[in-house]
Amino acid sequence: MTSTTPEGLVIRPRHMDFDLPNPLPRHWHSGNAFKTHLFDAMSVLFPDGERFFIDSVRNFREEITDPVLKEQIRGFIGQEGHHSREHLEYSNRLRDLGYDIGRIERRAQARIRYTQKKFSKRRQLAATAALEHITAIMADGLLKNPEHIAGAHPTLARLWRWHALEETEHKAVAFDVYNQVCGSRTLLRRAMIMGTFFFMLDTHRGLIHMLKRDGLLWNWRVWRDGLSWMWGKNGMFRQLIPAYMDFFKKGFHPWQHDNLELLHKTREEFDGVPAAA
């Protein structure tokens, strides 16, 4: 298995305009509130989270001398910037439906401000490398298992597949920068534990808020079916556990999860022609 970023991997932002439905269907994923709001809750976290990722990598851009990695950093910043803009528009559609998106955003912003004030730049970069692994394995799961998004509104399904493709393309950029400027595996593992806790906490807080606004928070069938979809035998999150745990192994690199073939196949969907590496 490869232990480094594949040679010749080009990372470029795609200038997408998804023209999200207005108003957004309240339960756009298969008419299912739980599935819809899990995706919605993650989406609300992305604009501020991805700006944090950009800043964390940008802090070290001048220390990187490898021209290939410098170009990949440019692509990473461009892609994350576009993700942030599309998900901000998504958040506005959720706001229009009456969800208190501002409260979710303020909580995330306060944590990011605290992190940037109290933690070293290397620790911030470690957090970015860790959280990028989480987004990368979720992206891989989404692209490998179309049933995770089956039945969704086609525009929303396309937005999530686009995001998953670009997360796959740049999944090792923050990790490679971190290895060049720091490389401490202990710091990286600690960052993953903390990052996982807060990602799960914030996602579930958003999910609970939206279900509450829908009057479905105490509907046991919604939770039974939703938790089974996430953590059951073929659950969306349960399938990711082995890939998640690989991060803690000595010498791990994100491209040990070699999904180049899947990346190329998905590129054809968005770029219109078979893409070179």
C-alpha positions in Angstrom: 0.0 0.0 0.0 1.2 3.5 -0.7 2.4 5.5 2.3 2.6 8.9 0.6 0.4 11.1 -1.5 0.2 9.6 -5.0 2.6 11.2 -7.5 1.0 13.7 -9.9 -2.2 14.2 -7.8 -3.7 17.5 -8.9 -5.9 19.3 -6.5 -8.1 22.1 -8.0 -11.3 23.7 -6.8 -14.4 23.2 -8.9 -16.5 26.3 -9.3 -19.9 24.8 -8.6 -23.2 26.6 -8.2 -25.7 24.2 -6.8 -28.7 26.5 -6.9 -30.2 24.8 -3.8 -34.0 24.5 -3.8 -35.7 27.4 -2.2 -37.3 26.7 0.1 -35.3 23.6 1.1 -37.4 20.5 1.6 -37.5 20.1 5.4 -36.8 16.4 5.1 -34.9 16.3 1.8 -33.2 12.9 2.5 -35.8 10.3 1.7 -38.5 12.2 3.7 -36.5 11.0 6.7 -35.9 13.7 9.5 -33.0 11.9 11.2 -31.0 11.3 8.0 -31.7 14.8 6.7 -30.7 16.5 10.0 -27.5 14.5 10.5 -26.3 15.9 7.2 -27.7 19.3 8.0 -26.0 19.4 11.4 -22.6 18.5 9.8 -23.1 21.1 7.1 -23.7 24.0 9.5 -20.3 23.2 11.1 -18.4 23.3 7.8 -18.0 27.0 7.0 -16.3 28.0 10.2 -14.5 24.6 10.5 -13.1 24.9 7.0 -11.9 28.5 7.5 -10.1 27.2 10.6 -8.5 24.4 8.5 -7.3 27.0 5.9 -5.8 29.2 8.6 -4.1 26.3 10.3 -2.4 25.3 7.0 -1.7 28.8 5.9 0.3 29.4 9.1 3.0 27.1 7.8 2.8 27.7 4.1 6.1 29.8 4.0 7.9 26.9 5.8 7.1 24.5 3.0 9.8 24.3 0.3 8.5 21.3 -1.7 6.9 22.9 -4.8 4.5 20.0 -5.2 3.1 20.3 -1.7 3.0 24.1 -2.1 0.8 23.7 -5.1 -1.4 21.2 -3.3 -1.8 23.7 -0.4 -3.1 26.2 -3.0 -5.6 23.6 -4.2 -6.6 22.7 -0.6 -7.2 26.4 0.3 -9.2 26.9 -2.9 -11.4 23.8 -2.4 -12.1 24.5 1.3 -13.0 28.1 0.5 -15.6 26.9 -2.1 -17.0 24.4 0.4 -17.4 27.1 3.0 -19.3 29.3 0.5 -21.7 26.5 -0.6 -22.4 25.4 2.9 -23.1 29.0 4.0 -25.8 29.1 1.4 -27.1 25.8 2.7 -27.1 27.2 6.2 -29.2 30.2 5.0 -31.8 27.8 3.6 -32.0 26.0 7.0 -32.3 29.4 8.7 -35.3 30.1 6.4 -37.0 26.9 7.7 -36.9 28.3 11.3 -33.9 26.4 12.7 -31.6 28.4 15.1 -28.5 28.1 12.9 -27.0 31.2 14.5 -26.8 29.5 17.9 -25.0 26.4 16.4 -22.6 28.7 14.5 -21.8 30.9 17.6 -20.9 27.8 19.6 -18.5 26.6 16.9 -17.0 30.0 16.4 -16.4 30.4 20.2 -14.6 27.1 20.3 -12.4 28.0 17.3 -11.6 31.4 18.8 -10.5 29.6 22.1 -8.4 27.1 20.1 -6.6 29.8 18.1 -6.0 31.9 21.3 -4.9 29.1 23.7 -3.3 26.4 21.5 0.0 26.6 19.6 -0.1 26.8 15.8 1.3 23.2 15.6 -1.5 22.0 17.8 -4.0 23.7 15.6 -2.5 22.0 12.5 -2.6 18.7 14.3 -6.3 19.2 14.9 -6.8 20.0 11.2 -4.9 16.9 10.1 -7.1 14.8 12.5 -10.4 16.3 11.5 -9.5 16.0 7.8 -9.0 12.3 8.4 -12.6 12.1 9.8 -14.0 14.0 6.8 -11.9 11.8 4.4 -13.2 8.5 5.7 -16.8 9.8 5.7 -16.3 11.0 2.1 -14.9 7.6 1.1 -17.9 5.9 2.7 -20.4 8.2 0.9 -18.8 7.6 -2.5 -18.3 3.9 -2.0 -21.9 3.4 -0.7 -24.4 5.3 -2.8 -27.2 3.9 -0.6 -26.1 6.3 2.1 -27.5 9.2 0.1 -30.1 7.2 -2.0 -33.5 8.8 -2.1 -32.1 12.3 -1.3 -33.1 15.4 -3.3 -30.8 15.2 -6.4 -29.3 18.7 -5.8 -28.4 17.9 -2.2 -27.1 14.5 -3.2 -24.8 16.1 -5.8 -23.6 18.7 -3.3 -22.5 16.1 -0.9 -20.9 13.9 -3.6 -18.9 17.0 -4.8 -17.8 17.8 -1.3 -16.8 14.1 -0.7 -14.8 14.1 -4.0 -12.7 17.1 -3.0 -12.2 15.9 0.5 -10.8 12.8 -1.0 -8.5 14.7 -3.3 -7.0 16.8 -0.5 -7.2 14.3 2.3 -3.4 14.3 3.0 -2.5 17.9 2.5 -2.8 19.0 6.1 -1.2 15.7 7.2 1.8 16.2 4.8 2.3 19.8 6.0 2.1 18.6 9.6 4.7 15.9 9.0 7.1 18.5 7.5 6.8 21.1 10.3 6.2 19.0 13.4 5.6 15.3 12.9 4.8 14.4 16.6 2.5 11.3 16.5 1.6 11.8 20.2 0.3 15.3 19.5 -1.6 14.0 16.4 -3.3 11.2 18.4 -4.3 13.6 21.2 -5.8 16.0 18.6 -7.8 13.1 17.1 -9.3 12.2 20.4 -10.3 15.7 21.2 -11.4 16.5 17.6 -13.6 13.4 17.5 -15.3 14.3 20.8 -16.2 17.8 19.8 -17.2 16.8 16.2 -19.6 14.2 17.6 -20.9 16.6 20.3 -21.6 19.5 18.0 -23.1 17.3 15.2 -25.5 15.6 17.7 -26.4 19.0 19.3 -27.4 20.3 15.9 -29.3 17.1 15.1 -31.2 17.3 18.4 -32.1 20.9 17.9 -33.5 20.3 14.4 -35.5 17.2 15.5 -36.9 19.3 18.5 -38.0 22.1 16.1 -39.8 19.4 14.0 -41.5 18.0 17.1 -39.8 14.7 16.6 -37.2 14.7 19.4 -39.1 12.3 21.6 -40.3 10.0 18.7 -38.7 6.7 19.6 -39.1 5.3 16.1 -37.1 8.2 14.6 -34.2 7.4 17.0 -34.5 3.7 16.7 -34.3 3.8 12.9 -31.7 6.7 12.9 -29.3 5.0 15.3 -29.6 1.8 13.4 -28.8 3.6 10.1 -25.7 5.1 11.8 -24.4 2.3 14.0 -26.3 -0.9 13.0 -24.8 -3.9 11.3 -24.2 -2.0 8.0 -24.4 1.4 9.6 -22.9 4.5 7.9 -20.6 5.3 10.9 -20.0 1.7 12.0 -18.4 0.9 8.7 -15.8 3.7 9.2 -14.4 2.4 12.6 -11.5 0.3 11.1 -10.4 3.2 8.9 -10.8 5.6 11.8 -8.6 3.5 14.1 -5.9 3.2 11.4 -5.0 6.9 12.2 -3.6 5.7 15.6 -1.2 3.2 14.0 2.5 3.9 13.8 3.5 5.3 10.4 0.0 5.8 9.2 -0.6 8.0 6.1 -4.0 8.9 4.7 -3.2 7.5 1.3 -2.7 4.0 2.8 -6.5 4.1 2.2 -5.9 4.0 -1.5 -9.1 5.0 -3.2 -7.6 6.6 -6.3 -9.8 4.5 -8.6 -12.9 5.7 -6.8 -11.6 9.3 -7.0 -11.1 9.0 -10.8 -14.5 7.5 -11.3 -16.2 10.3 -9.3 -14.1 12.9 -11.2 -15.7 11.8 -14.4 -19.1 12.5 -12.9 -18.1 16.2 -12.1 -15.5 17.0 -14.7 -17.2 15.4 -17.7 -14.2 13.6 -19.0 -11.9 10.9 -17.7 -9.4 12.7 -15.5 -5.7 12.2 -15.3 -4.2 11.8 -11.8 
